[in-house]
Amino acid sequence: MIEPSEHRPSQAIVDLGAIRHNLTIIQARMQPEQLLYATVKADAYGHGAIQISKAALEAGADGLAVATVDEGIELRQAGIQDVPILILGLTDPRGIAEILHYHLTVTVSGTEFFEVAYQQLQRSGELALLDECTLNFHLALDTGMGRIGLRTTAEVRAFAEAINAFPWAQWEGVFTHFATAGGGPEAYIQTQWKQWQSLLQAVPDTVRYRHYANSAMALWYDQAIPSDIVRYGIGIYGVDPKDQLPEGDWPADLAVNQQDAFKPALSLISEIVHVKKVTKGSKISYGATYEAQEDEWIATIPMGYADGWLRRYEVFPVLVDGQACPIVGRINMDQLMIRLPKQYPVGTTVTFIGQDGHLNNHVSYLAQQIDTIGYEILTTIGKRVPRIYLDEAGKVKE
Ligand SMILES: *Cc1c(COP(=O)(O)O)cnc(C)c1O
């Protein structure tokens, strides 16, 4: 992780007060017996996994969900102990020693995981680990996402039988994932739900958690039988899973202070580092694709595609002094140029994501403009951009 830089003004500001606000909304909608797992994969959707995990646990989350073993280890090494960390993706069983050592809960798609894991421990002379630690696991069920998991009742029955050969493994949960809760045909949710109910009949009663909800399922399609665990991701970060925007006239956000609405936690800002007046006909940037239509004020901002401001984001205006300013010419790896309505000094704030005056470059608004999803914009913010955290009082957290 690159430390916050005093040498380059581009930074992602993460408002932990907004994270807490969003969690409060989420918790108010949940049943008391449901568990909340904060999904913090991909560095907490670009927000910083350690800080977000700590904030979510302080706000009452019961567990964490990540995508990979390495993401889980990062959290344990940061001192996050005594809470379950569920790895949502499939894991190489040969990493069993570390999985046990860090008490990570794995997701499996069959019993082969346990066979290979056992052989690995045998080979490395670490079988004793199985006496000291339990391996908790969840079985994935594929009810129509077509990604991971068992697909038929016969497969689940066979699994339930074969797993008895591995008494050192604790079958703690089963889960599935819905393909259309965040967009697509709604009828397909019922198709998957039926398949889920049918597969569950082959799951032994001793399996404690049966869960299916991500943010979208929890928000809109909570079923008669609640998901024992809610794997809440995007909502925690204050972004709607379908990129629906609060009421208002976009890009002006008239409803930013709605009490019951999610608040986006992340703003991406930088500053003008160079400014000049160019004469009519001057070309700007690679390929000389932009030509000044008159004498124009052009500013240079140290933000580029290596910071996650991808070349196709050229169409998004940025915000300067409460006004929308177009990006002109191609976005470079480390810099880009914008056109100003008048001269602004070096050091003037430039907002890429977030609020400036009553304009708001809401991440969902940006996503809609280029036919992508908020998730993608957030998770591609570059590693080079330091994350700065604001505490509940809006002060920079050391
Ligand atoms: C990423 C993920 C989630 C979280 O999804 P959101 O839409 O961000 O709430 C939940 N479950 C699984 C299996 C996932 O992969």
The ligand as a Gaussian input file, in Angstrom:
#p B3LYP/6-31G(d) Opt

LIG

0 1
 C      -19.626000     -10.197000      -4.224000
 C      -20.582000     -11.137000      -3.643000
 C      -21.545000     -10.674000      -2.748000
 C      -21.782000      -9.198000      -2.448000
 O      -22.574000      -8.677000      -3.484000
 P      -23.165000      -7.195000      -3.468000
 O      -23.973000      -7.140000      -4.707000
 O      -21.993000      -6.269000      -3.521000
 O      -23.952000      -7.040000      -2.235000
 C      -22.346000     -11.617000      -2.122000
 N      -22.217000     -12.927000      -2.388000
 C      -21.304000     -13.408000      -3.270000
 C      -21.203000     -14.873000      -3.506000
 C      -20.478000     -12.531000      -3.944000
 O      -19.606000     -13.000000      -4.830000

